Amino acid sequence: MSLIRKAGLIPTIDLGELGIDHAGEPSLVEWTRVANEVTDAFQRVGFVYLSQHGIPHKQIDKLFEASSAFFKLPQEEKDKYSWDKETYCGYVPVNKEQLNSTSVNEMKETYNIKKADEPFPDEAVPEFRGAVKDIQESCRTLVNRILIAMALGLDIHRDFFLDAHKKVFGDGNRSALRMIHYPSIHGDTLPNFTRCGPHTDYGTITLLFQEDIGGLQVRDRAGNWVDANPMPGSVLVNIGDLMQFWTSGKFKATEHRVILPEDEKSKRQCRRSIAFFLNPDDDVVISPLDGSSKFEPVTCKDYLRRRINQSYKKSSEV
């Protein structure tokens, strides 16, 4: 029986036996159900809420708390851990990243982590490293199950996507966990400011954990912006550009953004989220599965390098 709910644009799917807290191998019936439902969602919308995913709430809460402690540090302390173009890890201050050329200023700061053995602010926030390690393993397990479901839904070998993501959280892969902090707003909002400009994600899929603060919007096929409000207990998953290329556009990399709140009460609240950006291994060549020439083949490393160079202001090429 289908466990999909359609409330608004983005459907919600119960992972059931595919949740990472489920003991044992999911049944063929459950693999087939989830495969069909996520395939349908990624074709129609490019986004889906997954409930019963099995990642412990305490892991998510622990990382929110640790990252918040970091973002509260003095600016000069945060700047000691600046984003490194070689490791893809570290702190990115407000207005450094620009995801859309029409959004002149983006009011967000982030901390990006590829490997848990990279430099951390261990003295200032000793719980940060442990919180990252815990959730990394959970995210890896969950995305592996999603990758299998997508392959089954596309009627290709179930391990096809798994084989392209063998080095996640290691050398040779640029998947990253990102803590995102949108500061509170005091006073009048300046023109040409937003929280996160319209964009599509770069890689395979993204997992997004949101707190109970709205602002995320997804563009529907008619060009309208639709709210993607937090769904308690769910993780929001969306398709990235490389997966769209891989599937010749069958799966949709849908544009999304985070807008500034309009009412004064909401403006005074900060917004926090945690994103896990899953990318193929660096040397994987992305070419259309159907053999078409709709997209030019490209290695994951080259594509990500190009996109990131376009996004970071006042920075040298990576």
Backbone bond lengths (Angstrom), bond angles and torsions (degrees), N, CA, C in turn:
res aa  C-N    CA-C-N  psi(-1)  N-CA   C-N-CA  omega(-1)  CA-C   N-CA-C  phi
1 M - - - 1.464 - - 1.522 109.24 -
2 S 1.327 115.19 135.60 1.460 119.92 -179.90 1.518 110.22 -67.51
3 L 1.337 115.42 138.12 1.460 121.19 177.52 1.519 110.46 -115.78
4 I 1.337 116.16 32.97 1.454 121.54 -179.04 1.531 109.91 -93.48
5 R 1.337 115.95 137.47 1.469 121.50 177.25 1.522 107.57 -119.98
6 K 1.308 116.97 137.39 1.453 121.44 -179.12 1.525 108.88 -117.00
7 A 1.322 114.99 92.37 1.458 121.05 177.22 1.518 106.86 -113.76
8 G 1.347 116.80 97.44 1.445 120.02 -175.95 1.516 110.54 85.62
9 L 1.333 115.63 -157.36 1.460 121.34 -174.17 1.516 112.61 -68.04
10 I 1.337 117.48 -43.49 1.452 121.77 -170.39 1.525 110.40 -96.76
11 P 1.322 118.29 123.22 1.473 120.31 179.09 1.521 111.40 -75.25
12 T 1.333 115.67 159.52 1.463 123.10 174.29 1.523 108.07 -116.80
13 I 1.330 115.80 128.64 1.463 121.41 -179.24 1.518 109.37 -118.82
14 D 1.316 116.21 131.04 1.457 122.71 174.73 1.526 107.81 -81.36
15 L 1.338 116.82 118.88 1.461 119.74 -178.44 1.526 113.48 -70.89
16 G 1.310 117.04 -20.70 1.455 119.42 176.71 1.519 112.50 55.09
17 E 1.317 116.51 -123.07 1.460 121.51 -177.16 1.527 113.31 -69.41
18 L 1.335 118.00 -11.86 1.459 120.38 177.61 1.526 112.04 -84.77
19 G 1.335 116.96 -7.51 1.459 119.73 173.90 1.514 110.43 -59.68
20 I 1.325 118.23 143.33 1.466 119.73 -171.28 1.519 112.69 -72.93
21 D 1.323 117.81 -9.24 1.459 120.14 176.31 1.527 112.40 -90.17
22 H 1.337 116.10 0.77 1.468 120.24 179.32 1.518 109.46 -81.00
23 A 1.306 117.02 127.58 1.462 121.33 179.84 1.521 110.21 -80.24
24 G 1.318 116.00 133.18 1.455 119.93 176.62 1.516 113.04 90.93
25 E 1.303 115.11 172.11 1.460 122.71 -179.75 1.530 109.85 -76.10
26 P 1.349 117.01 130.27 1.464 119.00 175.84 1.524 111.20 -58.77
27 S 1.297 116.01 151.37 1.461 120.64 179.62 1.525 110.23 -71.65
28 L 1.319 115.68 160.01 1.459 120.54 177.30 1.529 110.83 -60.71
29 V 1.317 115.49 -36.30 1.468 119.36 178.87 1.528 110.48 -60.93
30 E 1.339 116.44 -42.93 1.463 119.82 -179.41 1.530 111.68 -71.32
31 W 1.320 117.84 -40.88 1.462 119.46 175.24 1.526 110.56 -57.05
32 T 1.316 116.16 -44.20 1.466 120.71 -177.52 1.522 111.04 -66.65
33 R 1.338 116.24 -43.99 1.460 119.41 -179.87 1.527 111.25 -59.82
34 V 1.328 116.32 -53.08 1.467 119.64 -177.37 1.525 110.64 -64.77
35 A 1.326 117.23 -40.26 1.466 120.23 178.82 1.523 111.09 -57.77
36 N 1.328 116.77 -45.86 1.464 120.25 -179.47 1.516 111.76 -66.19
37 E 1.322 116.90 -39.30 1.457 119.85 -175.57 1.529 111.87 -74.35
38 V 1.322 118.38 -41.06 1.469 118.30 178.86 1.524 110.31 -70.61
39 T 1.327 117.29 -35.22 1.464 119.96 177.46 1.520 110.67 -61.56
40 D 1.317 116.02 -43.80 1.470 120.00 177.94 1.526 111.00 -62.13
41 A 1.334 117.20 -44.38 1.466 121.01 -179.33 1.527 111.60 -64.28
42 F 1.328 116.84 -42.81 1.463 119.78 -178.12 1.523 112.06 -71.56
43 Q 1.327 117.50 -25.34 1.454 120.44 175.03 1.528 111.63 -75.85
44 R 1.321 116.20 -42.11 1.460 119.85 -174.23 1.523 113.03 -83.79
45 V 1.331 117.13 -39.83 1.464 120.90 -169.80 1.526 112.19 -121.50
46 G 1.317 116.68 -38.22 1.468 120.17 -174.34 1.512 112.91 87.14
47 F 1.322 117.06 -2.66 1.469 124.09 179.27 1.520 108.95 -132.92
48 V 1.342 115.82 151.75 1.456 120.48 173.31 1.527 108.63 -156.23
49 Y 1.325 117.11 141.64 1.459 121.96 168.16 1.529 107.99 -88.28
50 L 1.331 117.06 131.34 1.449 121.03 175.38 1.524 108.91 -111.00
51 S 1.327 116.40 118.87 1.457 121.26 175.43 1.520 109.23 -99.21
52 Q 1.335 116.06 165.23 1.463 121.69 -178.15 1.536 111.25 54.67
53 H 1.336 115.57 39.51 1.465 120.00 -178.18 1.525 112.14 -75.45
54 G 1.312 117.91 -23.40 1.455 121.16 174.01 1.511 116.37 91.84
55 I 1.324 119.24 -6.21 1.460 119.43 175.68 1.531 107.55 -72.10
56 P 1.325 118.32 123.93 1.471 120.25 -175.50 1.528 112.53 -59.50
57 H 1.316 115.49 134.96 1.468 119.77 178.93 1.520 111.25 -59.30
58 K 1.338 116.94 -33.58 1.459 118.89 -178.06 1.528 111.42 -67.04
59 Q 1.327 117.73 -29.24 1.463 119.55 175.19 1.523 110.81 -66.78
60 I 1.319 115.96 -43.84 1.463 120.65 -179.99 1.521 110.15 -65.17
61 D 1.335 117.00 -47.46 1.467 121.11 -179.86 1.529 111.40 -61.61
62 K 1.315 116.61 -39.64 1.461 120.69 -179.25 1.520 111.28 -62.66
63 L 1.333 116.73 -40.20 1.459 119.55 179.51 1.520 110.96 -72.59
64 F 1.329 118.26 -37.34 1.466 119.88 174.55 1.526 110.49 -58.45
65 E 1.316 116.86 -44.45 1.468 121.13 -179.00 1.519 111.61 -65.19
66 A 1.324 117.12 -43.65 1.458 120.80 -178.89 1.526 111.59 -66.57
67 S 1.327 116.79 -43.69 1.462 119.31 -179.62 1.526 110.93 -67.74
68 S 1.330 117.31 -35.17 1.461 120.11 177.16 1.519 111.05 -63.39
69 A 1.328 116.09 -39.34 1.462 119.90 177.04 1.526 110.59 -61.45
70 F 1.338 116.27 -38.38 1.466 118.60 177.64 1.529 111.04 -65.74
71 F 1.327 117.40 -48.01 1.461 120.28 -175.74 1.533 112.49 -65.45
72 K 1.328 117.59 -19.68 1.462 121.26 177.22 1.529 112.83 -81.94
73 L 1.325 117.36 -8.27 1.462 120.43 179.51 1.527 110.31 -66.06
74 P 1.330 117.80 156.50 1.470 120.24 174.45 1.527 111.22 -57.10
75 Q 1.319 116.26 149.60 1.458 120.40 -176.04 1.522 112.19 -56.48
76 E 1.321 116.45 -41.14 1.460 118.91 -178.62 1.528 112.14 -64.59
77 E 1.329 116.73 -29.05 1.459 120.33 177.40 1.529 110.26 -73.86
78 K 1.331 116.95 -43.12 1.461 120.35 178.61 1.528 111.17 -62.89
79 D 1.332 116.09 -37.58 1.461 119.93 -177.62 1.528 113.18 -65.66
80 K 1.322 117.24 -16.60 1.471 120.10 176.72 1.526 111.67 -65.75
81 Y 1.310 115.87 -18.97 1.471 120.99 -176.07 1.528 110.54 -114.15
82 S 1.326 116.24 37.85 1.457 121.40 -175.63 1.523 112.16 -59.41
83 W 1.304 114.99 147.38 1.456 123.21 -179.68 1.508 111.01 -53.48
84 D 1.318 116.28 132.34 1.455 123.08 -178.37 1.525 109.94 -105.33
85 K 1.315 116.22 125.47 1.468 119.83 -175.09 1.520 113.08 -68.44
86 E 1.332 117.49 -19.56 1.456 120.30 179.80 1.523 111.59 -85.56
87 T 1.318 116.79 -41.98 1.466 120.08 -177.13 1.518 113.44 -92.24
88 Y 1.344 117.49 -15.59 1.463 123.31 -175.32 1.530 111.56 65.97
89 C 1.318 117.40 18.67 1.454 121.33 -177.53 1.520 110.40 -114.63
90 G 1.339 115.37 153.54 1.446 120.41 172.55 1.513 114.89 121.71
91 Y 1.307 113.93 -173.43 1.464 123.79 -171.64 1.526 111.46 -90.97
92 V 1.330 115.36 135.25 1.462 122.58 175.61 1.529 107.75 -119.50
93 P 1.346 118.47 117.04 1.464 120.51 -176.11 1.526 113.09 -74.66
94 V 1.310 115.05 171.72 1.464 122.36 178.40 1.525 109.82 -55.63
95 N 1.332 114.87 133.58 1.461 123.37 173.04 1.525 114.12 71.68
96 K 1.322 118.12 16.64 1.465 120.63 174.96 1.523 111.10 -85.47
97 E 1.323 115.47 -37.68 1.462 120.99 -179.63 1.513 108.96 -98.55
98 Q 1.328 116.39 133.69 1.464 121.76 179.50 1.521 107.52 -129.02
99 L 1.317 116.66 106.47 1.457 120.98 -173.28 1.515 113.25 -87.17
100 N 1.331 117.22 -10.24 1.453 119.79 179.11 1.520 108.25 -148.09
101 S 1.320 116.17 132.09 1.465 120.05 -174.36 1.521 113.09 -65.08
102 T 1.341 117.73 -20.86 1.455 119.70 179.11 1.522 112.21 -83.53
103 S 1.330 117.05 -11.50 1.466 121.15 179.21 1.526 107.75 -100.87
104 V 1.289 116.34 95.96 1.458 120.72 -170.01 1.517 111.88 -64.39
105 N 1.318 117.14 -40.33 1.459 120.94 -177.27 1.527 110.33 -131.82
106 E 1.319 115.91 128.00 1.459 120.71 -179.40 1.526 109.56 -112.48
107 M 1.326 115.40 118.37 1.453 121.90 -174.15 1.527 111.25 -88.37
108 K 1.324 114.77 73.07 1.458 119.82 176.12 1.523 108.40 -150.19
109 E 1.319 115.28 153.76 1.454 122.00 171.30 1.519 106.99 -130.47
110 T 1.329 116.10 150.73 1.459 119.57 -173.73 1.521 110.76 -137.70
111 Y 1.332 114.10 161.04 1.463 120.98 169.28 1.513 106.66 -129.89
112 N 1.329 115.99 121.33 1.453 122.51 -172.51 1.525 110.57 -110.16
113 I 1.316 116.32 136.13 1.457 121.16 -176.23 1.529 109.27 -135.82
114 K 1.320 115.86 124.77 1.450 121.41 174.92 1.525 111.31 -100.03
115 K 1.319 115.78 -41.38 1.469 120.98 179.02 1.525 109.22 -132.57
116 A 1.313 116.16 141.11 1.468 120.10 -175.83 1.521 112.78 -74.15
117 D 1.348 117.58 -6.33 1.463 118.78 177.35 1.523 112.66 -97.45
118 E 1.328 117.15 11.34 1.454 121.11 174.59 1.536 109.18 -76.02
119 P 1.346 117.56 167.63 1.471 119.81 177.73 1.524 111.97 -57.51
120 F 1.320 115.92 134.57 1.459 123.63 178.36 1.527 108.37 -128.92
121 P 1.324 117.23 157.18 1.475 120.43 173.79 1.522 110.77 -78.18
122 D 1.332 116.26 62.51 1.465 120.78 -171.17 1.522 113.05 -62.43
123 E 1.327 118.21 -35.20 1.463 119.84 -179.46 1.521 111.44 -72.50
124 A 1.318 116.54 -41.34 1.463 120.20 -176.98 1.527 111.95 -79.11
125 V 1.333 117.33 -38.42 1.467 121.92 -177.93 1.530 107.81 -134.22
126 P 1.321 118.20 77.08 1.463 121.18 -173.05 1.523 114.55 -63.41
127 E 1.324 117.62 -22.58 1.471 120.40 -177.89 1.533 112.88 -84.25
128 F 1.324 117.93 -7.83 1.463 122.09 -172.95 1.533 111.44 -63.68
129 R 1.322 117.59 -50.69 1.464 121.49 -175.12 1.537 111.33 -60.78
130 G 1.319 116.69 -45.78 1.460 120.26 -179.52 1.518 112.46 -63.23
131 A 1.341 116.67 -38.60 1.461 120.41 179.03 1.523 111.11 -64.40
132 V 1.332 115.53 -37.42 1.466 120.06 178.22 1.530 110.50 -66.72
133 K 1.318 116.77 -47.26 1.467 120.06 -178.97 1.523 111.67 -58.07
134 D 1.320 116.81 -42.14 1.459 120.39 -178.33 1.525 112.06 -61.22
135 I 1.330 115.73 -48.83 1.466 118.08 -173.40 1.523 112.07 -78.72
136 Q 1.338 117.48 -24.54 1.458 119.28 177.31 1.532 111.36 -58.06
137 E 1.319 116.39 -46.49 1.457 119.39 -178.24 1.532 111.17 -64.90
138 S 1.322 116.10 -38.28 1.465 119.21 178.42 1.524 111.17 -65.56
139 C 1.331 116.61 -43.08 1.463 120.49 179.27 1.523 111.01 -63.47
140 R 1.330 116.40 -40.80 1.462 119.47 180.00 1.536 110.77 -61.99
141 T 1.318 116.72 -43.19 1.462 120.26 179.68 1.519 110.99 -63.80
142 L 1.335 116.64 -42.83 1.458 120.20 -178.71 1.522 111.63 -66.42
143 V 1.330 118.48 -46.42 1.463 119.14 -177.78 1.530 110.77 -65.88
144 N 1.317 117.89 -32.25 1.466 119.23 176.89 1.520 111.09 -60.87
145 R 1.325 116.39 -39.14 1.470 119.34 178.58 1.530 111.09 -70.37
146 I 1.315 116.40 -35.95 1.465 119.22 176.88 1.523 110.39 -67.12
147 L 1.336 117.46 -40.65 1.468 120.78 178.90 1.528 111.18 -61.12
148 I 1.320 116.89 -41.28 1.469 119.76 177.42 1.527 110.29 -64.14
149 A 1.330 116.40 -43.98 1.467 119.91 -179.83 1.528 110.98 -61.59
150 M 1.318 117.45 -40.87 1.467 120.00 179.03 1.527 110.61 -64.79
151 A 1.334 117.13 -41.90 1.462 119.58 178.92 1.523 111.00 -62.69
152 L 1.329 117.15 -44.09 1.457 120.33 177.99 1.523 110.84 -61.92
153 G 1.339 116.60 -40.53 1.456 120.01 179.45 1.521 113.18 -65.61
154 L 1.336 116.30 -28.29 1.465 121.06 178.74 1.530 111.99 -90.54
155 D 1.347 115.92 -0.90 1.458 122.39 178.75 1.534 112.05 61.84
156 I 1.351 115.81 42.84 1.451 121.92 172.08 1.530 107.62 -118.99
157 H 1.326 117.57 174.83 1.458 119.99 -177.90 1.517 110.28 -56.54
158 R 1.297 117.61 135.86 1.470 121.18 -172.98 1.522 112.89 -61.19
159 D 1.329 118.47 -24.11 1.459 121.10 -178.34 1.526 113.10 -97.53
160 F 1.324 117.82 6.50 1.464 119.95 -174.83 1.527 111.59 -57.50
161 F 1.328 117.56 -51.72 1.460 120.46 -178.70 1.532 111.26 -73.66
162 L 1.324 117.22 -33.80 1.467 119.71 176.50 1.522 110.56 -58.20
163 D 1.324 117.44 -42.50 1.460 121.34 -177.89 1.524 112.22 -65.53
164 A 1.314 117.52 -21.24 1.470 121.26 179.37 1.529 112.45 -90.61
165 H 1.336 116.83 -1.44 1.471 121.28 -177.06 1.537 110.43 -131.51
166 K 1.315 116.95 44.84 1.461 120.91 -175.09 1.528 113.40 -78.80
167 K 1.334 117.88 -21.71 1.466 121.13 -170.41 1.528 113.20 -107.57
168 V 1.308 117.49 20.73 1.469 121.33 -178.45 1.533 109.99 -56.99
169 F 1.343 115.41 133.36 1.469 124.34 -176.66 1.525 112.71 67.01
170 G 1.337 116.31 21.98 1.453 120.46 176.40 1.515 110.51 -136.25
171 D 1.323 115.92 -175.04 1.459 120.80 176.58 1.521 109.34 -67.22
172 G 1.334 115.59 143.40 1.457 119.62 178.57 1.506 114.67 87.61
173 N 1.326 117.42 12.13 1.463 121.61 177.19 1.524 107.98 -148.52
174 R 1.338 116.65 139.24 1.461 121.56 -174.79 1.523 112.90 -111.35
175 S 1.313 117.04 24.32 1.462 119.14 170.60 1.525 108.39 -62.20
176 A 1.314 116.29 147.29 1.462 118.60 -174.45 1.518 111.30 -147.70
177 L 1.312 114.08 143.88 1.456 122.25 170.72 1.522 106.89 -94.54
178 R 1.321 116.35 131.53 1.463 120.18 -176.29 1.519 110.26 -128.37
179 M 1.340 115.65 123.63 1.452 121.69 170.49 1.526 107.88 -93.45
180 I 1.330 116.24 129.75 1.465 121.00 -174.24 1.518 109.74 -121.26
181 H 1.330 115.78 130.30 1.457 122.45 179.18 1.518 109.16 -124.91
182 Y 1.335 115.36 119.56 1.461 121.65 174.63 1.526 106.74 -102.38
183 P 1.338 118.60 108.61 1.468 120.50 -174.85 1.518 112.92 -62.20
184 S 1.322 114.91 156.25 1.466 120.36 173.49 1.521 109.05 -66.12
185 I 1.317 115.45 157.58 1.467 121.79 -175.38 1.522 108.81 -115.55
186 H 1.307 116.22 125.92 1.457 121.48 179.96 1.523 108.52 -120.34
187 G 1.323 115.46 128.55 1.453 119.13 -178.76 1.521 111.57 86.67
188 D 1.318 116.27 -166.01 1.456 121.70 -177.28 1.526 110.81 -73.03
189 T 1.322 115.23 143.68 1.453 121.05 175.70 1.519 109.48 -80.94
190 L 1.303 116.76 130.06 1.455 120.77 -179.92 1.524 110.85 -73.13
191 P 1.353 117.07 153.70 1.453 118.86 177.73 1.537 111.27 -63.69
192 N 1.309 115.98 154.11 1.464 122.39 177.42 1.522 113.03 61.46
193 F 1.309 116.98 31.08 1.462 122.20 173.43 1.519 108.71 -111.33
194 T 1.309 115.81 144.30 1.448 121.90 171.98 1.523 107.20 -148.00
195 R 1.310 117.47 178.31 1.458 119.13 175.32 1.522 110.70 -90.05
196 C 1.298 117.17 -44.57 1.464 120.85 176.52 1.519 107.59 -152.74
197 G 1.313 116.99 122.01 1.451 120.96 -174.89 1.516 113.69 -71.14
198 P 1.335 117.20 162.64 1.468 121.14 178.74 1.523 111.11 -58.40
199 H 1.323 116.47 133.83 1.460 120.94 -177.65 1.524 109.92 -165.46
200 T 1.306 115.55 165.90 1.460 122.13 165.58 1.521 107.61 -111.17
201 D 1.311 116.68 151.48 1.465 119.77 177.72 1.527 109.39 -75.69
202 Y 1.333 115.42 160.68 1.454 119.82 -168.42 1.531 114.83 -85.81
203 G 1.323 117.46 -36.76 1.454 120.45 -161.31 1.512 116.12 -101.20
204 T 1.347 115.37 -132.45 1.468 122.58 -175.40 1.521 109.91 -83.28
205 I 1.324 116.74 -71.54 1.462 122.43 174.76 1.525 108.15 -141.23
206 T 1.316 115.39 164.41 1.458 123.10 175.85 1.516 109.22 -125.47
207 L 1.335 116.69 134.49 1.464 122.11 167.77 1.515 107.60 -98.84
208 L 1.321 117.51 133.14 1.459 121.08 179.94 1.525 110.41 -128.47
209 F 1.337 114.94 123.46 1.453 122.08 174.16 1.531 107.34 -105.36
210 Q 1.339 116.38 122.76 1.458 121.27 -177.89 1.528 110.55 -114.66
211 E 1.324 114.87 147.06 1.452 118.91 168.75 1.529 108.65 -84.79
212 D 1.318 115.76 -174.50 1.460 120.55 -173.15 1.529 111.92 -84.38
213 I 1.324 116.44 46.49 1.458 122.46 176.46 1.518 107.18 -128.90
214 G 1.315 117.24 122.65 1.454 121.50 -177.92 1.519 112.60 -78.16
215 G 1.317 114.83 -169.24 1.460 121.09 179.22 1.511 113.13 129.06
216 L 1.343 116.84 -25.11 1.457 119.58 178.35 1.532 109.24 -73.80
217 Q 1.324 115.12 134.43 1.455 120.89 176.83 1.521 110.04 -133.00
218 V 1.333 115.19 148.59 1.456 123.45 -179.07 1.527 108.07 -121.44
219 R 1.327 116.80 137.84 1.467 119.57 179.78 1.531 109.62 -86.28
220 D 1.327 116.58 125.23 1.458 119.70 179.62 1.521 110.49 -82.76
221 R 1.319 116.73 177.35 1.459 120.76 -174.31 1.529 112.76 -67.51
222 A 1.325 117.18 -18.15 1.460 120.68 176.75 1.525 112.12 -87.92
223 G 1.336 116.61 -2.31 1.457 120.58 179.21 1.508 114.59 92.51
224 N 1.340 117.71 5.09 1.457 121.56 -179.74 1.523 110.57 -87.72
225 W 1.333 116.76 147.10 1.463 121.59 175.59 1.525 109.06 -89.38
226 V 1.328 115.22 126.43 1.466 122.25 -176.23 1.527 108.45 -120.69
227 D 1.328 116.88 134.88 1.461 121.22 179.88 1.529 111.07 -63.30
228 A 1.347 115.32 138.02 1.463 121.67 172.87 1.524 106.81 -117.38
229 N 1.310 115.19 73.44 1.462 120.92 -173.95 1.525 111.24 -69.16
230 P 1.330 116.74 152.58 1.464 119.90 178.25 1.525 111.38 -58.45
231 M 1.314 115.55 138.28 1.462 122.46 176.05 1.520 106.84 -113.03
232 P 1.338 118.06 111.18 1.471 120.55 -176.43 1.526 112.61 -51.96
233 G 1.324 115.40 131.43 1.451 120.70 176.63 1.516 114.88 81.20
234 S 1.333 117.38 2.13 1.462 120.68 -177.48 1.526 110.83 -113.92
235 V 1.316 115.25 156.98 1.462 121.72 169.97 1.521 106.93 -112.60
236 L 1.324 115.69 136.43 1.460 121.32 179.04 1.527 108.22 -91.92
237 V 1.324 116.58 129.48 1.466 121.97 -176.92 1.519 109.08 -122.48
238 N 1.335 116.06 135.10 1.460 119.20 177.73 1.518 111.65 -137.50
239 I 1.317 114.29 157.92 1.465 123.41 -179.16 1.526 109.74 -82.54
240 G 1.344 115.96 141.10 1.459 121.80 174.72 1.525 111.60 -102.12
241 D 1.329 115.33 173.05 1.465 121.03 -175.25 1.523 113.28 -58.93
242 L 1.342 116.93 -42.59 1.459 118.43 -176.50 1.527 111.98 -63.51
243 M 1.335 116.91 -35.86 1.463 119.07 176.57 1.529 110.55 -70.12
244 Q 1.307 117.66 -34.02 1.467 119.94 175.17 1.531 109.56 -62.95
245 F 1.355 117.22 -44.32 1.461 119.92 177.80 1.525 110.56 -60.77
246 W 1.338 114.50 -46.71 1.467 121.23 -176.50 1.526 111.06 -55.71
247 T 1.332 116.34 -40.28 1.467 121.40 -175.01 1.525 112.64 -96.49
248 S 1.328 116.53 14.37 1.474 121.62 -179.86 1.531 112.51 55.27
249 G 1.322 115.46 33.21 1.456 120.30 177.63 1.508 114.38 88.15
250 K 1.331 117.35 2.01 1.467 119.08 178.90 1.518 110.08 -65.02
251 F 1.332 116.92 -45.82 1.460 121.57 171.53 1.522 108.36 -90.93
252 K 1.325 117.01 137.31 1.460 122.24 -170.91 1.528 112.48 -101.23
253 A 1.322 116.30 126.17 1.463 121.62 168.67 1.519 106.72 -87.62
254 T 1.319 116.26 102.54 1.458 122.39 -169.90 1.528 111.23 -93.58
255 E 1.301 115.23 136.04 1.466 120.94 179.76 1.528 110.20 -67.02
256 H 1.316 116.38 141.53 1.461 121.74 178.05 1.523 109.90 -148.96
257 R 1.319 116.10 167.23 1.461 121.94 -176.40 1.517 109.12 -157.16
258 V 1.345 116.12 167.87 1.464 121.73 171.48 1.518 107.07 -124.48
259 I 1.325 115.92 119.33 1.461 120.43 -174.91 1.523 111.03 -96.03
260 L 1.326 115.17 161.19 1.453 121.41 174.38 1.520 109.95 -75.37
261 P 1.326 118.09 140.74 1.468 119.45 176.63 1.520 110.62 -68.95
262 E 1.344 115.30 155.35 1.457 119.75 -178.37 1.522 113.16 -97.19
263 D 1.331 118.32 -33.45 1.459 119.54 -177.70 1.529 110.58 -85.84
264 E 1.333 115.71 151.24 1.464 121.69 -173.84 1.528 112.41 -63.99
265 K 1.324 117.78 -37.10 1.457 120.21 -179.30 1.521 110.66 -62.05
266 S 1.330 116.77 -45.10 1.460 120.62 -179.32 1.522 111.73 -68.99
267 K 1.325 116.03 -34.14 1.461 119.34 178.71 1.522 111.83 -61.08
268 R 1.319 116.25 -32.92 1.467 119.97 -177.02 1.529 112.63 -80.39
269 Q 1.345 116.27 -3.07 1.458 120.55 177.46 1.528 109.65 -98.96
270 C 1.308 116.20 135.07 1.464 118.34 172.40 1.527 108.39 -77.15
271 R 1.300 116.05 162.13 1.468 121.44 178.08 1.525 107.49 -122.94
272 R 1.343 116.72 136.17 1.459 120.98 -178.73 1.527 109.68 -129.88
273 S 1.308 115.49 143.46 1.460 120.23 173.87 1.523 108.55 -149.48
274 I 1.320 114.73 163.17 1.462 122.51 176.82 1.520 106.98 -127.15
275 A 1.321 116.34 125.81 1.461 120.78 179.43 1.520 109.97 -120.42
276 F 1.317 115.73 139.76 1.452 120.55 170.85 1.514 107.54 -115.63
277 F 1.342 115.76 112.67 1.457 121.92 -179.17 1.533 109.03 -94.43
278 L 1.320 116.25 110.30 1.456 121.19 179.99 1.524 109.63 -90.46
279 N 1.342 115.32 126.24 1.456 121.68 178.30 1.524 109.68 -125.29
280 P 1.335 117.45 151.52 1.459 119.53 172.79 1.533 110.63 -65.36
281 D 1.317 116.66 166.35 1.459 120.72 175.28 1.527 109.57 -61.18
282 D 1.330 116.11 151.64 1.463 121.91 -172.75 1.523 113.98 -51.34
283 D 1.342 116.55 -42.15 1.462 120.04 -172.49 1.522 113.99 -88.87
284 V 1.313 117.96 2.80 1.468 120.71 179.05 1.521 109.76 -71.63
285 V 1.320 116.57 128.60 1.459 121.81 177.35 1.530 108.47 -91.52
286 I 1.313 114.83 121.48 1.463 120.50 179.77 1.524 108.25 -91.51
287 S 1.307 116.32 115.25 1.458 121.33 175.31 1.520 107.82 -138.64
288 P 1.324 118.52 151.07 1.460 121.24 -174.03 1.518 113.05 -55.22
289 L 1.322 115.90 131.54 1.460 121.62 -179.08 1.526 112.49 -63.31
290 D 1.325 115.64 -27.58 1.466 118.39 -178.17 1.525 112.66 -87.58
291 G 1.341 116.98 4.58 1.454 120.47 177.70 1.510 114.62 78.13
292 S 1.328 118.06 5.88 1.458 121.00 -178.27 1.526 110.68 -74.86
293 S 1.312 116.13 168.03 1.462 122.11 176.78 1.527 111.25 -103.82
294 K 1.338 115.46 24.23 1.464 119.90 -176.41 1.520 111.35 -64.76
295 F 1.354 117.44 -34.39 1.454 122.61 178.50 1.521 109.23 -128.33
296 E 1.332 116.17 141.88 1.456 120.90 177.56 1.530 110.07 -73.40
297 P 1.343 118.06 135.54 1.467 119.72 175.84 1.517 111.07 -59.15
298 V 1.329 116.66 143.54 1.462 121.71 -179.09 1.524 108.56 -152.93
299 T 1.332 116.67 143.70 1.458 118.32 173.98 1.525 108.80 -76.22
300 C 1.309 115.15 150.91 1.457 119.45 178.90 1.529 110.69 -57.78
301 K 1.331 117.19 -44.63 1.463 120.94 -178.14 1.520 111.54 -58.67
302 D 1.329 117.67 -47.08 1.466 120.52 -178.39 1.514 111.49 -64.75
303 Y 1.328 116.37 -40.77 1.467 118.85 -178.89 1.523 111.23 -66.04
304 L 1.321 117.13 -46.68 1.464 119.71 -179.31 1.515 111.22 -64.47
305 R 1.328 117.99 -39.03 1.460 121.10 177.85 1.530 110.35 -58.05
306 R 1.316 116.41 -45.33 1.460 120.58 -179.03 1.524 111.68 -64.80
307 R 1.315 117.22 -45.33 1.460 120.07 -177.81 1.527 111.89 -66.39
308 I 1.314 116.85 -40.83 1.460 119.40 -178.71 1.521 110.94 -68.65
309 N 1.338 117.66 -36.97 1.457 119.93 176.03 1.526 111.54 -60.24
310 Q 1.324 115.99 -32.74 1.458 120.43 179.87 1.523 112.34 -74.24
311 S 1.341 117.18 -21.76 1.461 121.42 -170.56 1.517 114.67 -95.98
312 Y 1.345 117.27 -26.35 1.458 119.24 -173.81 1.513 110.53 -97.09
313 K 1.327 115.59 120.53 1.446 121.69 -179.42 1.523 110.63 -82.24
314 K 1.339 114.41 147.93 1.463 121.22 174.37 1.530 111.74 56.23
315 S 1.326 116.70 36.34 1.447 119.48 178.60 1.519 109.92 -131.48
316 S 1.314 116.77 153.51 1.449 121.26 177.33 1.514 109.10 -76.48
317 E 1.318 116.40 165.88 1.456 119.88 -179.81 1.522 110.64 -64.33
318 V 1.333 113.88 149.07 1.451 119.84 177.95 1.531 109.83 -106.19
